[in-house]
Amino acid sequence: MPGSIREEAQRLLAPVVTPGTATLLDCPSCGSLQVAQVLGDNGGISFVCTTCGHIWS
């Protein structure tokens, strides 16, 4: 059982990257790499482009 909801969210959102690899996520609208993960109201994860404001999941 996690110590807090914040710890559980950090665990779930932590990137899984193996040494020597990287994953880039670009905005499907403008192609920018300035993308952030956000938690939705229903607990789902969405992405928002900080360049153009496009939101997707």
PQR file with spaces between the fields and no chain letter, atoms N, CA, C, O and H, PARSE charges and radii, in Angstrom:
ATOM       1  N    MET     1       0.844   -1.176    0.000 -0.4000 1.5000
ATOM       2  CA   MET     1       0.000    0.000    0.000 -0.0000 2.0000
ATOM       3  C    MET     1       0.893    1.244    0.000  0.5500 1.7000
ATOM       4  O    MET     1       1.810    1.344    0.815 -0.5500 1.4000
ATOM       5  N    PRO     2       0.633    2.184   -0.901 -0.5600 1.5000
ATOM       6  CA   PRO     2       1.473    3.381   -0.946  0.2800 2.0000
ATOM       7  C    PRO     2       1.262    4.233    0.298  0.5500 1.7000
ATOM       8  O    PRO     2       0.209    4.184    0.934 -0.5500 1.4000
ATOM       9  N    GLY     3       2.296    5.020    0.632 -0.4000 1.5000
ATOM      10  CA   GLY     3       2.209    5.902    1.785 -0.0000 2.0000
ATOM      11  C    GLY     3       1.253    7.070    1.555  0.5500 1.7000
ATOM      12  O    GLY     3       0.680    7.600    2.507 -0.5500 1.4000
ATOM      13  H    GLY     3       3.151    5.060    0.115  0.4000 1.0000
ATOM      14  N    SER     4       1.079    7.472    0.299 -0.4000 1.5000
ATOM      15  CA   SER     4       0.189    8.583   -0.007 -0.0000 2.0000
ATOM      16  C    SER     4      -0.252    8.498   -1.458  0.5500 1.7000
ATOM      17  O    SER     4       0.343    7.785   -2.266 -0.5500 1.4000
ATOM      18  H    SER     4       1.544    7.042   -0.475  0.4000 1.0000
ATOM      19  N    ILE     5      -1.290    9.228   -1.765 -0.4000 1.5000
ATOM      20  CA   ILE     5      -1.770    9.293   -3.148 -0.0000 2.0000
ATOM      21  C    ILE     5      -0.697    9.932   -4.023  0.5500 1.7000
ATOM      22  O    ILE     5      -0.508    9.520   -5.167 -0.5500 1.4000
ATOM      23  H    ILE     5      -1.773    9.807   -1.108  0.4000 1.0000
ATOM      24  N    ARG     6       0.002   10.928   -3.502 -0.4000 1.5000
ATOM      25  CA   ARG     6       1.062   11.596   -4.272 -0.0000 2.0000
ATOM      26  C    ARG     6       2.167   10.608   -4.642  0.5500 1.7000
ATOM      27  O    ARG     6       2.639   10.611   -5.779 -0.5500 1.4000
ATOM      28  H    ARG     6      -0.152   11.263   -2.572  0.4000 1.0000
ATOM      29  N    GLU     7       2.588    9.760   -3.692 -0.4000 1.5000
ATOM      30  CA   GLU     7       3.620    8.762   -3.976 -0.0000 2.0000
ATOM      31  C    GLU     7       3.155    7.789   -5.044  0.5500 1.7000
ATOM      32  O    GLU     7       3.927    7.420   -5.930 -0.5500 1.4000
ATOM      33  H    GLU     7       2.205    9.758   -2.768  0.4000 1.0000
ATOM      34  N    GLU     8       1.901    7.371   -4.967 -0.4000 1.5000
ATOM      35  CA   GLU     8       1.371    6.439   -5.964 -0.0000 2.0000
ATOM      36  C    GLU     8       1.311    7.094   -7.336  0.5500 1.7000
ATOM      37  O    GLU     8       1.643    6.458   -8.336 -0.5500 1.4000
ATOM      38  H    GLU     8       1.274    7.671   -4.248  0.4000 1.0000
ATOM      39  N    ALA     9       0.894    8.353   -7.399 -0.4000 1.5000
ATOM      40  CA   ALA     9       0.851    9.066   -8.680 -0.0000 2.0000
ATOM      41  C    ALA     9       2.243    9.214   -9.259  0.5500 1.7000
ATOM      42  O    ALA     9       2.428    9.040  -10.464 -0.5500 1.4000
ATOM      43  H    ALA     9       0.624    8.869   -6.587  0.4000 1.0000
ATOM      44  N    GLN    10       3.230    9.532   -8.431 -0.4000 1.5000
ATOM      45  CA   GLN    10       4.605    9.658   -8.916 -0.0000 2.0000
ATOM      46  C    GLN    10       5.112    8.322   -9.437  0.5500 1.7000
ATOM      47  O    GLN    10       5.821    8.273  -10.443 -0.5500 1.4000
ATOM      48  H    GLN    10       3.081    9.674   -7.452  0.4000 1.0000
ATOM      49  N    ARG    11       4.751    7.237   -8.758 -0.4000 1.5000
ATOM      50  CA   ARG    11       5.182    5.912   -9.197 -0.0000 2.0000
ATOM      51  C    ARG    11       4.568    5.583  -10.550  0.5500 1.7000
ATOM      52  O    ARG    11       5.250    5.063  -11.433 -0.5500 1.4000
ATOM      53  H    ARG    11       4.175    7.276   -7.941  0.4000 1.0000
ATOM      54  N    LEU    12       3.282    5.884  -10.717 -0.4000 1.5000
ATOM      55  CA   LEU    12       2.597    5.565  -11.966 -0.0000 2.0000
ATOM      56  C    LEU    12       3.067    6.435  -13.125  0.5500 1.7000
ATOM      57  O    LEU    12       3.087    5.987  -14.271 -0.5500 1.4000
ATOM      58  H    LEU    12       2.728    6.307  -10.000  0.4000 1.0000
ATOM      59  N    LEU    13       3.441    7.668  -12.832 -0.4000 1.5000
ATOM      60  CA   LEU    13       3.838    8.592  -13.892 -0.0000 2.0000
ATOM      61  C    LEU    13       5.331    8.574  -14.174  0.5500 1.7000
ATOM      62  O    LEU    13       5.785    9.194  -15.135 -0.5500 1.4000
ATOM      63  H    LEU    13       3.425    8.031  -11.901  0.4000 1.0000
ATOM      64  N    ALA    14       6.099    7.875  -13.355 -0.4000 1.5000
ATOM      65  CA   ALA    14       7.544    7.819  -13.562 -0.0000 2.0000
ATOM      66  C    ALA    14       7.835    7.157  -14.900  0.5500 1.7000
ATOM      67  O    ALA    14       7.291    6.095  -15.203 -0.5500 1.4000
ATOM      68  H    ALA    14       5.731    7.371  -12.574  0.4000 1.0000
ATOM      69  N    PRO    15       8.687    7.778  -15.698 -0.5600 1.5000
ATOM      70  CA   PRO    15       9.007    7.179  -16.997  0.2800 2.0000
ATOM      71  C    PRO    15       9.777    5.876  -16.828  0.5500 1.7000
ATOM      72  O    PRO    15      10.638    5.759  -15.956 -0.5500 1.4000
ATOM      73  N    VAL    16       9.465    4.925  -17.651 -0.4000 1.5000
ATOM      74  CA   VAL    16      10.194    3.660  -17.659 -0.0000 2.0000
ATOM      75  C    VAL    16      11.167    3.735  -18.827  0.5500 1.7000
ATOM      76  O    VAL    16      10.791    3.523  -19.980 -0.5500 1.4000
ATOM      77  H    VAL    16       8.766    5.020  -18.359  0.4000 1.0000
ATOM      78  N    VAL    17      12.419    4.041  -18.513 -0.4000 1.5000
ATOM      79  CA   VAL    17      13.437    4.219  -19.539 -0.0000 2.0000
ATOM      80  C    VAL    17      14.597    3.294  -19.216  0.5500 1.7000
ATOM      81  O    VAL    17      15.145    3.318  -18.113 -0.5500 1.4000
ATOM      82  H    VAL    17      12.724    4.214  -17.576  0.4000 1.0000
ATOM      83  N    THR    18      14.957    2.490  -20.183 -0.4000 1.5000
ATOM      84  CA   THR    18      16.116    1.634  -19.996 -0.0000 2.0000
ATOM      85  C    THR    18      17.345    2.382  -20.484  0.5500 1.7000
ATOM      86  O    THR    18      17.235    3.231  -21.368 -0.5500 1.4000
ATOM      87  H    THR    18      14.512    2.470  -21.079  0.4000 1.0000
ATOM      88  N    PRO    19      18.499    2.090  -19.935 -0.5600 1.5000
ATOM      89  CA   PRO    19      19.715    2.803  -20.343  0.2800 2.0000
ATOM      90  C    PRO    19      19.929    2.734  -21.859  0.5500 1.7000
ATOM      91  O    PRO    19      19.781    1.682  -22.481 -0.5500 1.4000
ATOM      92  N    GLY    20      20.277    3.875  -22.423 -0.4000 1.5000
ATOM      93  CA   GLY    20      20.557    3.934  -23.854 -0.0000 2.0000
ATOM      94  C    GLY    20      19.336    4.167  -24.728  0.5500 1.7000
ATOM      95  O    GLY    20      19.455    4.214  -25.952 -0.5500 1.4000
ATOM      96  H    GLY    20      20.397    4.730  -21.917  0.4000 1.0000
ATOM      97  N    THR    21      18.152    4.314  -24.113 -0.4000 1.5000
ATOM      98  CA   THR    21      16.944    4.563  -24.901 -0.0000 2.0000
ATOM      99  C    THR    21      16.246    5.811  -24.382  0.5500 1.7000
ATOM     100  O    THR    21      16.423    6.203  -23.228 -0.5500 1.4000
ATOM     101  H    THR    21      18.056    4.276  -23.119  0.4000 1.0000
ATOM     102  N    ALA    22      15.465    6.418  -25.230 -0.4000 1.5000
ATOM     103  CA   ALA    22      14.659    7.568  -24.850 -0.0000 2.0000
ATOM     104  C    ALA    22      13.380    7.532  -25.666  0.5500 1.7000
ATOM     105  O    ALA    22      13.364    7.073  -26.809 -0.5500 1.4000
ATOM     106  H    ALA    22      15.321    6.099  -26.167  0.4000 1.0000
ATOM     107  N    THR    23      12.326    8.014  -25.070 -0.4000 1.5000
ATOM     108  CA   THR    23      11.045    8.087  -25.767 -0.0000 2.0000
ATOM     109  C    THR    23      10.612    9.539  -25.821  0.5500 1.7000
ATOM     110  O    THR    23      10.505   10.201  -24.788 -0.5500 1.4000
ATOM     111  H    THR    23      12.338    8.387  -24.142  0.4000 1.0000
ATOM     112  N    LEU    24      10.364   10.034  -27.019 -0.4000 1.5000
ATOM     113  CA   LEU    24       9.892   11.396  -27.185 -0.0000 2.0000
ATOM     114  C    LEU    24       8.442   11.368  -27.617  0.5500 1.7000
ATOM     115  O    LEU    24       8.036   10.547  -28.440 -0.5500 1.4000
ATOM     116  H    LEU    24      10.451    9.497  -27.858  0.4000 1.0000
ATOM     117  N    LEU    25       7.684   12.258  -27.061 -0.4000 1.5000
ATOM     118  CA   LEU    25       6.276   12.368  -27.408 -0.0000 2.0000
ATOM     119  C    LEU    25       6.074   13.746  -28.011  0.5500 1.7000
ATOM     120  O    LEU    25       6.361   14.758  -27.372 -0.5500 1.4000
ATOM     121  H    LEU    25       8.013   12.925  -26.393  0.4000 1.0000
ATOM     122  N    ASP    26       5.587   13.785  -29.225 -0.4000 1.5000
ATOM     123  CA   ASP    26       5.365   15.075  -29.846 -0.0000 2.0000
ATOM     124  C    ASP    26       3.871   15.328  -30.020  0.5500 1.7000
ATOM     125  O    ASP    26       3.073   14.395  -30.091 -0.5500 1.4000
ATOM     126  H    ASP    26       5.354   12.962  -29.744  0.4000 1.0000
ATOM     127  N    CYS    27       3.517   16.584  -30.086 -0.4000 1.5000
ATOM     128  CA   CYS    27       2.124   17.002  -30.219 -0.0000 2.0000
ATOM     129  C    CYS    27       1.595   16.600  -31.596  0.5500 1.7000
ATOM     130  O    CYS    27       2.215   16.918  -32.612 -0.5500 1.4000
ATOM     131  H    CYS    27       4.166   17.343  -30.029  0.4000 1.0000
ATOM     132  N    PRO    28       0.462   15.906  -31.641 -0.5600 1.5000
ATOM     133  CA   PRO    28      -0.094   15.524  -32.943  0.2800 2.0000
ATOM     134  C    PRO    28      -0.641   16.710  -33.726  0.5500 1.7000
ATOM     135  O    PRO    28      -0.894   16.596  -34.926 -0.5500 1.4000
ATOM     136  N    SER    29      -0.826   17.845  -33.062 -0.4000 1.5000
ATOM     137  CA   SER    29      -1.364   19.019  -33.734 -0.0000 2.0000
ATOM     138  C    SER    29      -0.275   19.885  -34.362  0.5500 1.7000
ATOM     139  O    SER    29      -0.362   20.259  -35.532 -0.5500 1.4000
ATOM     140  H    SER    29      -0.620   17.938  -32.088  0.4000 1.0000
ATOM     141  N    CYS    30       0.775   20.205  -33.554 -0.4000 1.5000
ATOM     142  CA   CYS    30       1.802   21.118  -34.064 -0.0000 2.0000
ATOM     143  C    CYS    30       3.190   20.487  -34.169  0.5500 1.7000
ATOM     144  O    CYS    30       4.092   21.086  -34.754 -0.5500 1.4000
ATOM     145  H    CYS    30       0.846   19.901  -32.604  0.4000 1.0000
ATOM     146  N    GLY    31       3.376   19.282  -33.609 -0.4000 1.5000
ATOM     147  CA   GLY    31       4.657   18.599  -33.694 -0.0000 2.0000
ATOM     148  C    GLY    31       5.662   18.997  -32.630  0.5500 1.7000
ATOM     149  O    GLY    31       6.788   18.501  -32.639 -0.5500 1.4000
ATOM     150  H    GLY    31       2.643   18.796  -33.134  0.4000 1.0000
ATOM     151  N    SER    32       5.287   19.880  -31.715 -0.4000 1.5000
ATOM     152  CA   SER    32       6.200   20.330  -30.670 -0.0000 2.0000
ATOM     153  C    SER    32       6.535   19.186  -29.710  0.5500 1.7000
ATOM     154  O    SER    32       5.716   18.297  -29.475 -0.5500 1.4000
ATOM     155  H    SER    32       4.372   20.283  -31.708  0.4000 1.0000
ATOM     156  N    LEU    33       7.738   19.223  -29.165 -0.4000 1.5000
ATOM     157  CA   LEU    33       8.146   18.239  -28.151 -0.0000 2.0000
ATOM     158  C    LEU    33       7.860   18.738  -26.741  0.5500 1.7000
ATOM     159  O    LEU    33       8.156   18.042  -25.769 -0.5500 1.4000
ATOM     160  H    LEU    33       8.403   19.945  -29.355  0.4000 1.0000
ATOM     161  N    GLN    34       7.296   19.923  -26.615 -0.4000 1.5000
ATOM     162  CA   GLN    34       6.975   20.505  -25.307 -0.0000 2.0000
ATOM     163  C    GLN    34       5.630   19.957  -24.840  0.5500 1.7000
ATOM     164  O    GLN    34       4.602   20.625  -24.948 -0.5500 1.4000
ATOM     165  H    GLN    34       7.056   20.489  -27.404  0.4000 1.0000
ATOM     166  N    VAL    35       5.654   18.720  -24.314 -0.4000 1.5000
ATOM     167  CA   VAL    35       4.441   18.009  -23.925 -0.0000 2.0000
ATOM     168  C    VAL    35       4.515   17.668  -22.445  0.5500 1.7000
ATOM     169  O    VAL    35       5.557   17.229  -21.957 -0.5500 1.4000
ATOM     170  H    VAL    35       6.489   18.178  -24.226  0.4000 1.0000
ATOM     171  N    ALA    36       3.416   17.868  -21.733 -0.4000 1.5000
ATOM     172  CA   ALA    36       3.342   17.540  -20.315 -0.0000 2.0000
ATOM     173  C    ALA    36       2.237   16.524  -20.080  0.5500 1.7000
ATOM     174  O    ALA    36       1.229   16.513  -20.786 -0.5500 1.4000
ATOM     175  H    ALA    36       2.570   18.224  -22.130  0.4000 1.0000
ATOM     176  N    GLN    37       2.434   15.667  -19.078 -0.4000 1.5000
ATOM     177  CA   GLN    37       1.394   14.732  -18.662 -0.0000 2.0000
ATOM     178  C    GLN    37       0.570   15.413  -17.585  0.5500 1.7000
ATOM     179  O    GLN    37       1.111   16.111  -16.728 -0.5500 1.4000
ATOM     180  H    GLN    37       3.253   15.676  -18.504  0.4000 1.0000
ATOM     181  N    VAL    38      -0.740   15.209  -17.630 -0.4000 1.5000
ATOM     182  CA   VAL    38      -1.626   15.756  -16.605 -0.0000 2.0000
ATOM     183  C    VAL    38      -2.613   14.682  -16.178  0.5500 1.7000
ATOM     184  O    VAL    38      -2.978   13.811  -16.967 -0.5500 1.4000
ATOM     185  H    VAL    38      -1.180   14.642  -18.327  0.4000 1.0000
ATOM     186  N    LEU    39      -3.039   14.750  -14.926 -0.4000 1.5000
ATOM     187  CA   LEU    39      -4.058   13.842  -14.423 -0.0000 2.0000
ATOM     188  C    LEU    39      -5.419   14.463  -14.661  0.5500 1.7000
ATOM     189  O    LEU    39      -5.649   15.630  -14.341 -0.5500 1.4000
ATOM     190  H    LEU    39      -2.742   15.457  -14.285  0.4000 1.0000
ATOM     191  N    GLY    40      -6.322   13.671  -15.227 -0.4000 1.5000
ATOM     192  CA   GLY    40      -7.669   14.148  -15.476 -0.0000 2.0000
ATOM     193  C    GLY    40      -8.548   14.045  -14.241  0.5500 1.7000
ATOM     194  O    GLY    40      -8.149   13.465  -13.232 -0.5500 1.4000
ATOM     195  H    GLY    40      -6.135   12.723  -15.487  0.4000 1.0000
ATOM     196  N    ASP    41      -9.741   14.607  -14.324 -0.4000 1.5000
ATOM     197  CA   ASP    41     -10.689   14.577  -13.211 -0.0000 2.0000
ATOM     198  C    ASP    41     -11.098   13.156  -12.848  0.5500 1.7000
ATOM     199  O    ASP    41     -11.378   12.868  -11.684 -0.5500 1.4000
ATOM     200  H    ASP    41     -10.066   15.079  -15.145  0.4000 1.0000
ATOM     201  N    ASN    42     -11.135   12.278  -13.825 -0.4000 1.5000
ATOM     202  CA   ASN    42     -11.565   10.904  -13.578 -0.0000 2.0000
ATOM     203  C    ASN    42     -10.398    9.979  -13.253  0.5500 1.7000
ATOM     204  O    ASN    42     -10.576    8.763  -13.184 -0.5500 1.4000
ATOM     205  H    ASN    42     -10.908   12.511  -14.770  0.4000 1.0000
ATOM     206  N    GLY    43      -9.206   10.540  -13.051 -0.4000 1.5000
ATOM     207  CA   GLY    43      -8.038    9.744  -12.708 -0.0000 2.0000
ATOM     208  C    GLY    43      -7.237    9.280  -13.895  0.5500 1.7000
ATOM     209  O    GLY    43      -6.183    8.669  -13.721 -0.5500 1.4000
ATOM     210  H    GLY    43      -9.062   11.528  -13.107  0.4000 1.0000
ATOM     211  N    GLY    44      -7.704    9.552  -15.103 -0.4000 1.5000
ATOM     212  CA   GLY    44      -6.973    9.171  -16.298 -0.0000 2.0000
ATOM     213  C    GLY    44      -5.799   10.106  -16.549  0.5500 1.7000
ATOM     214  O    GLY    44      -5.684   11.161  -15.924 -0.5500 1.4000
ATOM     215  H    GLY    44      -8.560   10.049  -15.244  0.4000 1.0000
ATOM     216  N    ILE    45      -4.942    9.712  -17.461 -0.4000 1.5000
ATOM     217  CA   ILE    45      -3.778   10.527  -17.811 -0.0000 2.0000
ATOM     218  C    ILE    45      -3.991   11.108  -19.199  0.5500 1.7000
ATOM     219  O    ILE    45      -4.336   10.390  -20.137 -0.5500 1.4000
ATOM     220  H    ILE    45      -5.035    8.855  -17.968  0.4000 1.0000
ATOM     221  N    SER    46      -3.784   12.400  -19.320 -0.4000 1.5000
ATOM     222  CA   SER    46      -3.858   13.088  -20.601 -0.0000 2.0000
ATOM     223  C    SER    46      -2.538   13.785  -20.844  0.5500 1.7000
ATOM     224  O    SER    46      -1.682   13.860  -19.962 -0.5500 1.4000
ATOM     225  H    SER    46      -3.503   12.983  -18.558  0.4000 1.0000
ATOM     226  N    PHE    47      -2.389   14.291  -22.052 -0.4000 1.5000
ATOM     227  CA   PHE    47      -1.199   15.032  -22.427 -0.0000 2.0000
ATOM     228  C    PHE    47      -1.633   16.403  -22.913  0.5500 1.7000
ATOM     229  O    PHE    47      -2.690   16.549  -23.527 -0.5500 1.4000
ATOM     230  H    PHE    47      -3.085   14.231  -22.767  0.4000 1.0000
ATOM     231  N    VAL    48      -0.810   17.411  -22.633 -0.4000 1.5000
ATOM     232  CA   VAL    48      -1.098   18.762  -23.102 -0.0000 2.0000
ATOM     233  C    VAL    48       0.170   19.340  -23.715  0.5500 1.7000
ATOM     234  O    VAL    48       1.256   19.242  -23.143 -0.5500 1.4000
ATOM     235  H    VAL    48       0.048   17.293  -22.134  0.4000 1.0000
ATOM     236  N    CYS    49       0.015   19.938  -24.877 -0.4000 1.5000
ATOM     237  CA   CYS    49       1.133   20.605  -25.544 -0.0000 2.0000
ATOM     238  C    CYS    49       1.256   22.002  -24.946  0.5500 1.7000
ATOM     239  O    CYS    49       0.313   22.792  -24.993 -0.5500 1.4000
ATOM     240  H    CYS    49      -0.867   20.018  -25.342  0.4000 1.0000
ATOM     241  N    THR    50       2.428   22.300  -24.385 -0.4000 1.5000
ATOM     242  CA   THR    50       2.609   23.615  -23.772 -0.0000 2.0000
ATOM     243  C    THR    50       2.912   24.692  -24.810  0.5500 1.7000
ATOM     244  O    THR    50       3.028   25.869  -24.469 -0.5500 1.4000
ATOM     245  H    THR    50       3.194   21.658  -24.347  0.4000 1.0000
ATOM     246  N    THR    51       3.040   24.296  -26.069 -0.4000 1.5000
ATOM     247  CA   THR    51       3.265   25.259  -27.137 -0.0000 2.0000
ATOM     248  C    THR    51       1.941   25.762  -27.713  0.5500 1.7000
ATOM     249  O    THR    51       1.720   26.969  -27.809 -0.5500 1.4000
ATOM     250  H    THR    51       2.945   23.340  -26.346  0.4000 1.0000
ATOM     251  N    CYS    52       1.058   24.827  -28.096 -0.4000 1.5000
ATOM     252  CA   CYS    52      -0.187   25.232  -28.757 -0.0000 2.0000
ATOM     253  C    CYS    52      -1.438   25.005  -27.899  0.5500 1.7000
ATOM     254  O    CYS    52      -2.515   25.498  -28.236 -0.5500 1.4000
ATOM     255  H    CYS    52       1.237   23.847  -28.018  0.4000 1.0000
ATOM     256  N    GLY    53      -1.302   24.262  -26.792 -0.4000 1.5000
ATOM     257  CA   GLY    53      -2.452   24.037  -25.905 -0.0000 2.0000
ATOM     258  C    GLY    53      -3.308   22.842  -26.260  0.5500 1.7000
ATOM     259  O    GLY    53      -4.318   22.595  -25.600 -0.5500 1.4000
ATOM     260  H    GLY    53      -0.428   23.862  -26.518  0.4000 1.0000
ATOM     261  N    HIS    54      -2.934   22.088  -27.289 -0.4000 1.5000
ATOM     262  CA   HIS    54      -3.701   20.901  -27.688 -0.0000 2.0000
ATOM     263  C    HIS    54      -3.657   19.865  -26.567  0.5500 1.7000
ATOM     264  O    HIS    54      -2.602   19.623  -25.980 -0.5500 1.4000
ATOM     265  H    HIS    54      -2.114   22.289  -27.825  0.4000 1.0000
ATOM     266  N    ILE    55      -4.817   19.248  -26.269 -0.4000 1.5000
ATOM     267  CA   ILE    55      -4.912   18.234  -25.212 -0.0000 2.0000
ATOM     268  C    ILE    55      -5.404   16.945  -25.835  0.5500 1.7000
ATOM     269  O    ILE    55      -6.338   16.951  -26.637 -0.5500 1.4000
ATOM     270  H    ILE    55      -5.674   19.445  -26.746  0.4000 1.0000
ATOM     271  N    TRP    56      -4.759   15.813  -25.458 -0.4000 1.5000
ATOM     272  CA   TRP    56      -5.183   14.495  -25.952 -0.0000 2.0000
ATOM     273  C    TRP    56      -4.856   13.448  -24.925  0.5500 1.7000
ATOM     274  O    TRP    56      -4.134   13.706  -23.962 -0.5500 1.4000
ATOM     275  H    TRP    56      -4.000   15.809  -24.807  0.4000 1.0000
ATOM     276  N    SER    57      -5.394   12.253  -25.136 -0.4000 1.5000
ATOM     277  CA   SER    57      -5.094   11.136  -24.230 -0.0000 2.0000
ATOM     278  C    SER    57      -4.847    9.873  -25.009  0.5500 1.7000
ATOM     279  O    SER    57      -4.579    8.826  -24.419 -0.5500 1.4000
ATOM     280  H    SER    57      -5.981   12.043  -25.919  0.4000 1.0000
